[in-house]
Amino acid sequence: MHIWVYEDAADRARKRAAMQADPEWIEYLAMSAEAGHLVSQENKLMVPAPFFELP
């Protein structure tokens, strides 16, 4: 499980676009798909609870 914190949805979109444009990331995805290690993946966007404070 990984939890990534973004400023907002636009920040997430910018960072994901940059990642998808990175040749090393594209190569990693190809190798990962070829290896077949990922069985399933689920993504969820969450909003922090009112009492949550970033460190």
PyMOL Python script that loads the backbone (N, CA, C, O; Angstrom):
from pymol import cmd

cmd.read_pdbstr("""\
ATOM      1  N   MET A   1       0.848  -1.161   0.000  1.00  0.00           N
ATOM      2  CA  MET A   1       0.000   0.000   0.000  1.00  0.00           C
ATOM      3  C   MET A   1       0.900   1.233   0.000  1.00  0.00           C
ATOM      4  O   MET A   1       1.886   1.308   0.734  1.00  0.00           O
ATOM      5  N   HIS A   2       0.536   2.185  -0.835  1.00  0.00           N
ATOM      6  CA  HIS A   2       1.253   3.459  -0.884  1.00  0.00           C
ATOM      7  C   HIS A   2       0.237   4.576  -0.736  1.00  0.00           C
ATOM      8  O   HIS A   2      -0.857   4.504  -1.296  1.00  0.00           O
ATOM      9  N   ILE A   3       0.589   5.593   0.004  1.00  0.00           N
ATOM     10  CA  ILE A   3      -0.257   6.785   0.117  1.00  0.00           C
ATOM     11  C   ILE A   3       0.592   7.968  -0.326  1.00  0.00           C
ATOM     12  O   ILE A   3       1.621   8.269   0.280  1.00  0.00           O
ATOM     13  N   TRP A   4       0.159   8.626  -1.375  1.00  0.00           N
ATOM     14  CA  TRP A   4       0.846   9.790  -1.915  1.00  0.00           C
ATOM     15  C   TRP A   4       0.013  11.020  -1.587  1.00  0.00           C
ATOM     16  O   TRP A   4      -1.205  11.013  -1.766  1.00  0.00           O
ATOM     17  N   VAL A   5       0.649  12.055  -1.117  1.00  0.00           N
ATOM     18  CA  VAL A   5      -0.050  13.282  -0.738  1.00  0.00           C
ATOM     19  C   VAL A   5       0.213  14.339  -1.813  1.00  0.00           C
ATOM     20  O   VAL A   5       1.359  14.588  -2.188  1.00  0.00           O
ATOM     21  N   TYR A   6      -0.851  14.947  -2.294  1.00  0.00           N
ATOM     22  CA  TYR A   6      -0.777  16.011  -3.300  1.00  0.00           C
ATOM     23  C   TYR A   6      -1.439  17.255  -2.747  1.00  0.00           C
ATOM     24  O   TYR A   6      -2.289  17.176  -1.861  1.00  0.00           O
ATOM     25  N   GLU A   7      -1.049  18.400  -3.270  1.00  0.00           N
ATOM     26  CA  GLU A   7      -1.666  19.658  -2.850  1.00  0.00           C
ATOM     27  C   GLU A   7      -3.152  19.661  -3.210  1.00  0.00           C
ATOM     28  O   GLU A   7      -3.995  20.075  -2.414  1.00  0.00           O
ATOM     29  N   ASP A   8      -3.455  19.195  -4.416  1.00  0.00           N
ATOM     30  CA  ASP A   8      -4.834  19.145  -4.902  1.00  0.00           C
ATOM     31  C   ASP A   8      -4.861  18.274  -6.161  1.00  0.00           C
ATOM     32  O   ASP A   8      -3.832  17.725  -6.553  1.00  0.00           O
ATOM     33  N   ALA A   9      -6.011  18.147  -6.785  1.00  0.00           N
ATOM     34  CA  ALA A   9      -6.149  17.301  -7.970  1.00  0.00           C
ATOM     35  C   ALA A   9      -5.280  17.796  -9.120  1.00  0.00           C
ATOM     36  O   ALA A   9      -4.763  16.989  -9.893  1.00  0.00           O
ATOM     37  N   ALA A  10      -5.113  19.099  -9.243  1.00  0.00           N
ATOM     38  CA  ALA A  10      -4.278  19.652 -10.311  1.00  0.00           C
ATOM     39  C   ALA A  10      -2.805  19.280 -10.095  1.00  0.00           C
ATOM     40  O   ALA A  10      -2.094  18.985 -11.055  1.00  0.00           O
ATOM     41  N   ASP A  11      -2.352  19.295  -8.849  1.00  0.00           N
ATOM     42  CA  ASP A  11      -0.985  18.898  -8.524  1.00  0.00           C
ATOM     43  C   ASP A  11      -0.778  17.435  -8.893  1.00  0.00           C
ATOM     44  O   ASP A  11       0.252  17.083  -9.469  1.00  0.00           O
ATOM     45  N   ARG A  12      -1.731  16.589  -8.573  1.00  0.00           N
ATOM     46  CA  ARG A  12      -1.654  15.167  -8.927  1.00  0.00           C
ATOM     47  C   ARG A  12      -1.592  15.001 -10.446  1.00  0.00           C
ATOM     48  O   ARG A  12      -0.786  14.218 -10.950  1.00  0.00           O
ATOM     49  N   ALA A  13      -2.421  15.716 -11.165  1.00  0.00           N
ATOM     50  CA  ALA A  13      -2.451  15.613 -12.621  1.00  0.00           C
ATOM     51  C   ALA A  13      -1.117  16.040 -13.231  1.00  0.00           C
ATOM     52  O   ALA A  13      -0.627  15.389 -14.154  1.00  0.00           O
ATOM     53  N   ARG A  14      -0.528  17.116 -12.733  1.00  0.00           N
ATOM     54  CA  ARG A  14       0.768  17.588 -13.231  1.00  0.00           C
ATOM     55  C   ARG A  14       1.856  16.543 -13.004  1.00  0.00           C
ATOM     56  O   ARG A  14       2.643  16.240 -13.902  1.00  0.00           O
ATOM     57  N   LYS A  15       1.885  16.008 -11.808  1.00  0.00           N
ATOM     58  CA  LYS A  15       2.926  15.044 -11.467  1.00  0.00           C
ATOM     59  C   LYS A  15       2.753  13.742 -12.243  1.00  0.00           C
ATOM     60  O   LYS A  15       3.742  13.137 -12.657  1.00  0.00           O
ATOM     61  N   ARG A  16       1.528  13.307 -12.443  1.00  0.00           N
ATOM     62  CA  ARG A  16       1.296  12.082 -13.214  1.00  0.00           C
ATOM     63  C   ARG A  16       1.638  12.297 -14.690  1.00  0.00           C
ATOM     64  O   ARG A  16       2.156  11.391 -15.343  1.00  0.00           O
ATOM     65  N   ALA A  17       1.357  13.481 -15.215  1.00  0.00           N
ATOM     66  CA  ALA A  17       1.706  13.774 -16.607  1.00  0.00           C
ATOM     67  C   ALA A  17       3.226  13.761 -16.784  1.00  0.00           C
ATOM     68  O   ALA A  17       3.734  13.234 -17.773  1.00  0.00           O
ATOM     69  N   ALA A  18       3.943  14.338 -15.831  1.00  0.00           N
ATOM     70  CA  ALA A  18       5.404  14.346 -15.899  1.00  0.00           C
ATOM     71  C   ALA A  18       5.942  12.917 -15.810  1.00  0.00           C
ATOM     72  O   ALA A  18       6.885  12.559 -16.516  1.00  0.00           O
ATOM     73  N   MET A  19       5.352  12.124 -14.960  1.00  0.00           N
ATOM     74  CA  MET A  19       5.776  10.736 -14.813  1.00  0.00           C
ATOM     75  C   MET A  19       5.561   9.961 -16.117  1.00  0.00           C
ATOM     76  O   MET A  19       6.434   9.204 -16.539  1.00  0.00           O
ATOM     77  N   GLN A  20       4.410  10.146 -16.749  1.00  0.00           N
ATOM     78  CA  GLN A  20       4.101   9.445 -17.990  1.00  0.00           C
ATOM     79  C   GLN A  20       4.986   9.897 -19.145  1.00  0.00           C
ATOM     80  O   GLN A  20       5.097   9.189 -20.146  1.00  0.00           O
ATOM     81  N   ALA A  21       5.608  11.046 -19.025  1.00  0.00           N
ATOM     82  CA  ALA A  21       6.504  11.560 -20.065  1.00  0.00           C
ATOM     83  C   ALA A  21       7.962  11.134 -19.832  1.00  0.00           C
ATOM     84  O   ALA A  21       8.818  11.377 -20.683  1.00  0.00           O
ATOM     85  N   ASP A  22       8.244  10.510 -18.699  1.00  0.00           N
ATOM     86  CA  ASP A  22       9.593  10.111 -18.329  1.00  0.00           C
ATOM     87  C   ASP A  22       9.950   8.776 -18.992  1.00  0.00           C
ATOM     88  O   ASP A  22       9.315   7.761 -18.705  1.00  0.00           O
ATOM     89  N   PRO A  23      10.954   8.764 -19.872  1.00  0.00           N
ATOM     90  CA  PRO A  23      11.330   7.523 -20.564  1.00  0.00           C
ATOM     91  C   PRO A  23      11.700   6.383 -19.608  1.00  0.00           C
ATOM     92  O   PRO A  23      11.405   5.221 -19.887  1.00  0.00           O
ATOM     93  N   GLU A  24      12.336   6.707 -18.500  1.00  0.00           N
ATOM     94  CA  GLU A  24      12.695   5.659 -17.537  1.00  0.00           C
ATOM     95  C   GLU A  24      11.453   5.034 -16.917  1.00  0.00           C
ATOM     96  O   GLU A  24      11.430   3.828 -16.668  1.00  0.00           O
ATOM     97  N   TRP A  25      10.418   5.837 -16.664  1.00  0.00           N
ATOM     98  CA  TRP A  25       9.168   5.317 -16.105  1.00  0.00           C
ATOM     99  C   TRP A  25       8.474   4.426 -17.131  1.00  0.00           C
ATOM    100  O   TRP A  25       7.954   3.365 -16.785  1.00  0.00           O
ATOM    101  N   ILE A  26       8.465   4.850 -18.372  1.00  0.00           N
ATOM    102  CA  ILE A  26       7.842   4.058 -19.442  1.00  0.00           C
ATOM    103  C   ILE A  26       8.554   2.709 -19.571  1.00  0.00           C
ATOM    104  O   ILE A  26       7.907   1.674 -19.734  1.00  0.00           O
ATOM    105  N   GLU A  27       9.879   2.727 -19.498  1.00  0.00           N
ATOM    106  CA  GLU A  27      10.658   1.484 -19.563  1.00  0.00           C
ATOM    107  C   GLU A  27      10.336   0.589 -18.367  1.00  0.00           C
ATOM    108  O   GLU A  27      10.170  -0.622 -18.512  1.00  0.00           O
ATOM    109  N   TYR A  28      10.250   1.196 -17.197  1.00  0.00           N
ATOM    110  CA  TYR A  28       9.908   0.430 -15.989  1.00  0.00           C
ATOM    111  C   TYR A  28       8.533  -0.220 -16.132  1.00  0.00           C
ATOM    112  O   TYR A  28       8.367  -1.392 -15.793  1.00  0.00           O
ATOM    113  N   LEU A  29       7.554   0.521 -16.627  1.00  0.00           N
ATOM    114  CA  LEU A  29       6.216  -0.037 -16.801  1.00  0.00           C
ATOM    115  C   LEU A  29       6.226  -1.225 -17.755  1.00  0.00           C
ATOM    116  O   LEU A  29       5.544  -2.222 -17.514  1.00  0.00           O
ATOM    117  N   ALA A  30       6.991  -1.126 -18.828  1.00  0.00           N
ATOM    118  CA  ALA A  30       7.084  -2.222 -19.792  1.00  0.00           C
ATOM    119  C   ALA A  30       7.702  -3.459 -19.143  1.00  0.00           C
ATOM    120  O   ALA A  30       7.196  -4.569 -19.310  1.00  0.00           O
ATOM    121  N   MET A  31       8.783  -3.269 -18.409  1.00  0.00           N
ATOM    122  CA  MET A  31       9.431  -4.401 -17.743  1.00  0.00           C
ATOM    123  C   MET A  31       8.510  -5.008 -16.687  1.00  0.00           C
ATOM    124  O   MET A  31       8.444  -6.229 -16.543  1.00  0.00           O
ATOM    125  N   SER A  32       7.812  -4.167 -15.963  1.00  0.00           N
ATOM    126  CA  SER A  32       6.889  -4.639 -14.938  1.00  0.00           C
ATOM    127  C   SER A  32       5.751  -5.454 -15.549  1.00  0.00           C
ATOM    128  O   SER A  32       5.374  -6.501 -15.023  1.00  0.00           O
ATOM    129  N   ALA A  33       5.211  -4.967 -16.656  1.00  0.00           N
ATOM    130  CA  ALA A  33       4.134  -5.691 -17.333  1.00  0.00           C
ATOM    131  C   ALA A  33       4.633  -7.031 -17.857  1.00  0.00           C
ATOM    132  O   ALA A  33       3.939  -8.043 -17.754  1.00  0.00           O
ATOM    133  N   GLU A  34       5.835  -7.034 -18.418  1.00  0.00           N
ATOM    134  CA  GLU A  34       6.410  -8.266 -18.949  1.00  0.00           C
ATOM    135  C   GLU A  34       6.638  -9.292 -17.839  1.00  0.00           C
ATOM    136  O   GLU A  34       6.422 -10.487 -18.040  1.00  0.00           O
ATOM    137  N   ALA A  35       7.072  -8.827 -16.677  1.00  0.00           N
ATOM    138  CA  ALA A  35       7.339  -9.730 -15.551  1.00  0.00           C
ATOM    139  C   ALA A  35       6.044 -10.317 -14.996  1.00  0.00           C
ATOM    140  O   ALA A  35       6.043 -11.429 -14.468  1.00  0.00           O
ATOM    141  N   GLY A  36       4.948  -9.578 -15.113  1.00  0.00           N
ATOM    142  CA  GLY A  36       3.655 -10.066 -14.648  1.00  0.00           C
ATOM    143  C   GLY A  36       3.486 -10.114 -13.140  1.00  0.00           C
ATOM    144  O   GLY A  36       2.657 -10.875 -12.641  1.00  0.00           O
ATOM    145  N   HIS A  37       4.243  -9.331 -12.414  1.00  0.00           N
ATOM    146  CA  HIS A  37       4.161  -9.361 -10.950  1.00  0.00           C
ATOM    147  C   HIS A  37       2.915  -8.673 -10.396  1.00  0.00           C
ATOM    148  O   HIS A  37       2.424  -9.043  -9.330  1.00  0.00           O
ATOM    149  N   LEU A  38       2.414  -7.694 -11.101  1.00  0.00           N
ATOM    150  CA  LEU A  38       1.237  -6.967 -10.620  1.00  0.00           C
ATOM    151  C   LEU A  38      -0.016  -7.751 -10.985  1.00  0.00           C
ATOM    152  O   LEU A  38      -0.310  -7.958 -12.163  1.00  0.00           O
ATOM    153  N   VAL A  39      -0.744  -8.182  -9.974  1.00  0.00           N
ATOM    154  CA  VAL A  39      -1.958  -8.960 -10.192  1.00  0.00           C
ATOM    155  C   VAL A  39      -3.153  -8.030 -10.304  1.00  0.00           C
ATOM    156  O   VAL A  39      -3.999  -8.198 -11.182  1.00  0.00           O
ATOM    157  N   SER A  40      -3.221  -7.045  -9.410  1.00  0.00           N
ATOM    158  CA  SER A  40      -4.307  -6.072  -9.467  1.00  0.00           C
ATOM    159  C   SER A  40      -3.856  -4.791  -8.781  1.00  0.00           C
ATOM    160  O   SER A  40      -2.905  -4.776  -8.000  1.00  0.00           O
ATOM    161  N   GLN A  41      -4.561  -3.734  -9.096  1.00  0.00           N
ATOM    162  CA  GLN A  41      -4.252  -2.438  -8.502  1.00  0.00           C
ATOM    163  C   GLN A  41      -5.543  -1.658  -8.383  1.00  0.00           C
ATOM    164  O   GLN A  41      -6.388  -1.696  -9.278  1.00  0.00           O
ATOM    165  N   GLU A  42      -5.692  -0.962  -7.293  1.00  0.00           N
ATOM    166  CA  GLU A  42      -6.872  -0.139  -7.070  1.00  0.00           C
ATOM    167  C   GLU A  42      -6.400   1.233  -6.612  1.00  0.00           C
ATOM    168  O   GLU A  42      -5.585   1.342  -5.696  1.00  0.00           O
ATOM    169  N   ASN A  43      -6.908   2.269  -7.248  1.00  0.00           N
ATOM    170  CA  ASN A  43      -6.564   3.635  -6.877  1.00  0.00           C
ATOM    171  C   ASN A  43      -7.769   4.303  -6.238  1.00  0.00           C
ATOM    172  O   ASN A  43      -8.899   4.138  -6.697  1.00  0.00           O
ATOM    173  N   LYS A  44      -7.521   5.049  -5.189  1.00  0.00           N
ATOM    174  CA  LYS A  44      -8.576   5.803  -4.515  1.00  0.00           C
ATOM    175  C   LYS A  44      -8.058   7.189  -4.208  1.00  0.00           C
ATOM    176  O   LYS A  44      -6.933   7.347  -3.732  1.00  0.00           O
ATOM    177  N   LEU A  45      -8.862   8.181  -4.474  1.00  0.00           N
ATOM    178  CA  LEU A  45      -8.530   9.550  -4.081  1.00  0.00           C
ATOM    179  C   LEU A  45      -9.240   9.809  -2.766  1.00  0.00           C
ATOM    180  O   LEU A  45     -10.446   9.592  -2.646  1.00  0.00           O
ATOM    181  N   MET A  46      -8.491  10.269  -1.791  1.00  0.00           N
ATOM    182  CA  MET A  46      -9.058  10.482  -0.457  1.00  0.00           C
ATOM    183  C   MET A  46      -8.857  11.937  -0.041  1.00  0.00           C
ATOM    184  O   MET A  46      -7.949  12.622  -0.513  1.00  0.00           O
ATOM    185  N   VAL A  47      -9.708  12.371   0.834  1.00  0.00           N
ATOM    186  CA  VAL A  47      -9.632  13.719   1.399  1.00  0.00           C
ATOM    187  C   VAL A  47      -9.255  13.549   2.867  1.00  0.00           C
ATOM    188  O   VAL A  47      -9.857  12.729   3.560  1.00  0.00           O
ATOM    189  N   PRO A  48      -8.272  14.306   3.357  1.00  0.00           N
ATOM    190  CA  PRO A  48      -7.864  14.132   4.750  1.00  0.00           C
ATOM    191  C   PRO A  48      -8.980  14.490   5.725  1.00  0.00           C
ATOM    192  O   PRO A  48      -9.802  15.369   5.466  1.00  0.00           O
ATOM    193  N   ALA A  49      -8.984  13.792   6.839  1.00  0.00           N
ATOM    194  CA  ALA A  49      -9.933  14.081   7.921  1.00  0.00           C
ATOM    195  C   ALA A  49      -9.625  15.475   8.482  1.00  0.00           C
ATOM    196  O   ALA A  49      -8.483  15.931   8.426  1.00  0.00           O
ATOM    197  N   PRO A  50     -10.642  16.142   9.019  1.00  0.00           N
ATOM    198  CA  PRO A  50     -10.433  17.516   9.525  1.00  0.00           C
ATOM    199  C   PRO A  50      -9.318  17.617  10.572  1.00  0.00           C
ATOM    200  O   PRO A  50      -8.683  18.665  10.691  1.00  0.00           O
ATOM    201  N   PHE A  51      -9.075  16.561  11.320  1.00  0.00           N
ATOM    202  CA  PHE A  51      -8.063  16.608  12.386  1.00  0.00           C
ATOM    203  C   PHE A  51      -6.659  16.247  11.881  1.00  0.00           C
ATOM    204  O   PHE A  51      -5.696  16.317  12.644  1.00  0.00           O
ATOM    205  N   PHE A  52      -6.536  15.866  10.617  1.00  0.00           N
ATOM    206  CA  PHE A  52      -5.243  15.460  10.063  1.00  0.00           C
ATOM    207  C   PHE A  52      -4.349  16.670   9.849  1.00  0.00           C
ATOM    208  O   PHE A  52      -4.783  17.697   9.327  1.00  0.00           O
ATOM    209  N   GLU A  53      -3.076  16.531  10.265  1.00  0.00           N
ATOM    210  CA  GLU A  53      -2.091  17.586  10.044  1.00  0.00           C
ATOM    211  C   GLU A  53      -0.892  16.990   9.321  1.00  0.00           C
ATOM    212  O   GLU A  53      -0.362  15.959   9.735  1.00  0.00           O
ATOM    213  N   LEU A  54      -0.463  17.638   8.241  1.00  0.00           N
ATOM    214  CA  LEU A  54       0.731  17.190   7.546  1.00  0.00           C
ATOM    215  C   LEU A  54       1.942  17.428   8.424  1.00  0.00           C
ATOM    216  O   LEU A  54       2.017  18.440   9.121  1.00  0.00           O
ATOM    217  N   PRO A  55       2.905  16.492   8.396  1.00  0.00           N
ATOM    218  CA  PRO A  55       4.118  16.674   9.231  1.00  0.00           C
ATOM    219  C   PRO A  55       4.962  17.827   8.722  1.00  0.00           C
ATOM    220  O   PRO A  55       6.010  18.124   9.295  1.00  0.00           O
TER     221      PRO A  55
END
""", "prot")
cmd.dss("prot")
cmd.show_as("cartoon", "prot")
cmd.util.cbc("prot")
cmd.orient("prot")
